[in-house]
Structures are given as structure tokens and as C-alpha cells.
């Protein structure tokens, strides 16, 4: 999930940036420190959005840089358990599919690809469902749910599933919608036939009674 966070931190501005306007120097230093970082608490830091306040700078002993207490906003992405995400298959392996969604990559283990026995076709780089005949390959767009999140410094692991209703490759979801619509239509037709038979039977009984 994308979020805007307000952070209060002391920012180190090195001497090489002293010639810049203060706000520009602070923003530049913020970007160097924060952008692209994977943080266990914050998620993936995408961008420094704004600087709201800059306090008085101080020089610490043994360091020629200036340190400014700063209040600023960050745009981050925090993957959350049970979150539904939409992404593209970027790699297929014998143990699962790697999905890129937003700024992150996650993996759907082969056991979580679909409700079917899944085999790996290495020659064509795809995963195949034995009974459903469904296939998953690079470039397919998938809707999946986050089932595990591990965020460490500069590393992360995100587990996904596509086995639940409404999840999987977009092609599968569209096919299932069409099948459901056909089943509903067939069920309506059966109900209509039953009603017609009842009405017909009732008419015959009335007609028979009239003869008496």
C-alpha cells in the first residue's frame, strides 16, 4: 500500500553542499539518505515529497558537516498481509512465478499458483495446470494476495497466493466470469421451463374439470 509518512530526523549536510540554498541542500541530503532504502518499519522509500521545517544547524565534534533537525514527508510503499495486488509475471521457475507489482517483486510458490496440480514446462518457460489446462508465463498480468512479508535492510521477501476466488491471471478470471454467466443463464432457462410446465399442467387440469 502506498503511504505518505511524516518523519522527524536530523539530516547531515556535508560541506560540499554549503554553497546551495539551505532548503535545496537539505532536500538533496534527504534524497541521498532515504530514497531507494528498504526499511523494516517504513517499507520501501520511494521519494522525498516535501520539507516542512528545518531547525538550527549544528556542527558535531569531529564532523565538519552541519546537522539540521528536519520535519519532512516521504512517499513509501508498505506491503501488508492480505493486501490484494496486481502485477506482471517477470520470471517463471520450477518452484514458482515472480511477480512485479508497484516497486516490489513477490513470489507465488508453485503450490499457490492455482487450485490444480501444476507442472513446470522449462522448454516454454511456463507453469501448467493438469486438469484446468491453464498456463502462466512471462508477461501475464496476475491478481494475487499477499500472504507473507519479510522486510530487512536492503532485502525483502514477499509471498503471494493466487489460489483464492477472484485471483490468478486476468485471462483465467475473465474465463471464470464467462462460465459463471453461462451457468446463471442456463439455470434461468431451466427455471423458466419449469414455470411453463407448471402453467401448462394447471391449464390442463382446469380444462379437464370443465368437461365434468
C-alpha positions in Angstrom: 0.0 0.0 0.0 1.3 3.5 -0.9 1.5 5.9 2.0 2.7 9.4 2.9 4.6 9.5 6.1 5.8 12.5 8.1 9.3 11.9 9.6 11.3 13.9 12.1 15.0 13.3 11.7 18.4 15.0 11.9 19.9 15.5 8.5 23.6 15.7 7.8 24.5 18.3 5.1 28.2 17.8 4.0 30.5 20.8 3.4 30.3 20.2 -0.4 26.6 21.4 -0.3 27.2 24.6 1.8 27.0 26.7 -1.4 23.4 25.6 -2.1 20.3 27.4 -0.7 19.5 25.8 2.7 16.3 24.0 1.6 17.9 22.7 -1.6 20.9 21.4 0.4 18.6 19.7 2.9 16.4 18.1 0.3 19.4 16.8 -1.6 20.8 15.3 1.5 17.4 13.7 2.4 17.3 12.1 -1.1 20.8 10.7 -0.6 19.9 9.2 2.7 16.4 7.9 2.2 15.3 7.3 -1.4 15.5 3.7 -2.5 16.0 2.4 1.0 14.2 -0.7 2.3 13.3 -0.1 5.9 11.7 -2.8 8.1 9.3 -0.3 9.7 8.6 2.1 6.8 8.7 -0.2 3.8 10.4 0.9 0.5 11.1 4.6 0.5 10.2 5.9 -3.0 10.6 9.7 -2.8 11.1 12.7 -0.6 7.9 14.7 -1.1 8.5 17.9 0.9 10.4 19.6 3.7 8.0 21.1 6.2 10.5 22.7 8.6 14.3 23.0 9.1 15.7 23.7 12.6 19.0 25.3 13.5 22.1 23.6 12.2 24.8 22.3 14.4 28.4 21.1 13.9 29.2 17.9 15.8 32.7 17.3 17.2 35.0 15.6 14.6 32.5 16.2 11.8 32.7 19.3 9.5 29.1 18.8 8.3 26.1 20.7 9.5 23.2 18.7 11.1 19.7 20.1 10.8 16.7 18.8 12.8 14.1 18.4 9.9 10.5 17.6 9.5 9.7 16.1 6.1 7.3 13.8 4.2 8.2 10.6 2.4 6.2 8.6 -0.2 6.6 4.9 0.8 5.2 1.5 -0.2 4.4 -0.9 2.6 3.3 -4.4 1.6 0.6 -5.6 4.0 -0.7 -9.1 4.8 -3.9 -10.0 2.9 -3.5 -7.0 0.6 -4.6 -7.7 -3.0 -2.1 -6.6 -5.6 -1.9 -6.6 -9.4 1.4 -7.2 -11.2 3.2 -8.8 -14.1 4.9 -12.1 -14.3 8.6 -11.3 -14.8 10.1 -14.8 -14.4 9.0 -18.5 -14.2 10.9 -21.1 -12.4 10.2 -24.7 -11.4 9.4 -23.6 -7.9 7.1 -20.7 -8.8 6.5 -17.4 -10.5 8.0 -14.0 -9.7 5.5 -11.1 -9.9 6.4 -7.4 -10.1 3.8 -5.1 -8.5 4.5 -1.4 -7.9 8.1 -1.0 -6.8 8.4 -4.6 -5.4 8.7 -8.2 -6.6 6.9 -11.1 -4.9 6.8 -14.8 -5.5 3.9 -17.2 -6.0 5.1 -20.6 -4.9 4.1 -23.4 -7.3 1.7 -24.7 -4.7 -0.1 -21.4 -4.6 -0.5 -20.7 -8.4 -3.9 -22.3 -8.8 -6.3 -25.0 -7.4 -4.8 -27.7 -9.6 -1.8 -29.9 -9.9 0.9 -27.6 -11.5 3.8 -28.7 -13.6 6.8 -26.8 -14.9 7.4 -26.6 -18.6 11.0 -25.5 -18.8 11.2 -25.6 -22.6 8.4 -23.0 -22.9 9.0 -21.3 -19.5 5.5 -21.7 -18.2 3.5 -23.3 -15.4 0.7 -25.6 -16.5 -2.5 -26.8 -14.7 -3.0 -30.6 -15.2 -6.9 -30.6 -15.3 -7.7 -26.9 -15.9 -5.2 -26.6 -18.8 -4.4 -23.1 -17.5 -1.0 -21.8 -18.1 1.1 -19.0 -16.6 4.1 -17.4 -18.4 6.2 -14.2 -18.5 4.2 -11.1 -19.4 0.9 -12.4 -17.9 -0.9 -9.9 -15.6 -1.9 -11.5 -12.3 -4.1 -10.5 -9.3 -2.7 -12.1 -6.1 -2.9 -11.7 -2.3 0.0 -11.1 0.0 0.4 -14.0 2.4 3.9 -13.3 3.9 6.1 -10.2 4.3 9.7 -10.1 5.5 11.4 -6.7 5.3 15.1 -6.4 6.2 17.7 -3.8 5.4 18.2 -3.7 1.6 16.4 -7.1 1.3 12.8 -8.3 1.4 10.7 -11.4 0.7 7.1 -11.2 -0.2 5.0 -14.4 -0.6 1.8 -14.3 -2.7 -1.1 -16.6 -3.5 -3.4 -16.9 -6.5 -5.5 -19.8 -5.3 -8.4 -18.0 -3.8 -11.6 -17.0 -5.7 -11.1 -13.9 -7.9 -7.3 -14.3 -8.0 -5.0 -15.5 -10.7 -4.1 -14.5 -14.3 -6.6 -11.9 -15.7 -7.3 -14.4 -18.5 -8.4 -17.0 -16.0 -10.6 -14.6 -14.1 -12.3 -13.4 -17.4 -12.9 -17.1 -18.4 -14.4 -17.9 -15.0 -16.8 -14.8 -15.3 -18.0 -16.1 -18.7 -18.5 -19.6 -17.3 -20.5 -18.2 -14.3 -22.6 -16.1 -16.7 -23.4 -19.2 -18.8 -24.3 -21.2 -15.7 -26.6 -18.5 -14.5 -28.2 -18.2 -17.9 -28.7 -22.0 -18.1 -30.2 -22.0 -14.6 -32.6 -19.2 -15.5 -33.7 -21.1 -18.6 -34.4 -24.2 -16.6 -36.4 -22.2 -14.1 -38.4 -20.7 -17.0 -39.1 -24.2 -18.4 -40.3 -25.4 -15.0 -42.7 -22.5 -14.7 -44.1 -23.1 -18.2 -44.6 -26.8 -17.4 -46.5 -25.9 -14.2 -48.7 -23.4 -16.0 -49.4 -26.0 -18.8 -50.2 -28.6 -16.3 -52.5 -26.3 -14.4 -54.3 -25.3 -17.6 -55.0 -29.0 -18.5 -56.4 -29.7 -15.1 -58.8 -26.7 -15.4 -59.8 -27.8 -18.9 -60.4 -31.4 -17.7 -62.5 -30.1 -14.8 -64.6 -28.0 -17.2 -65.6 -31.1 -19.1 -67.1 -32.7 -16.0 
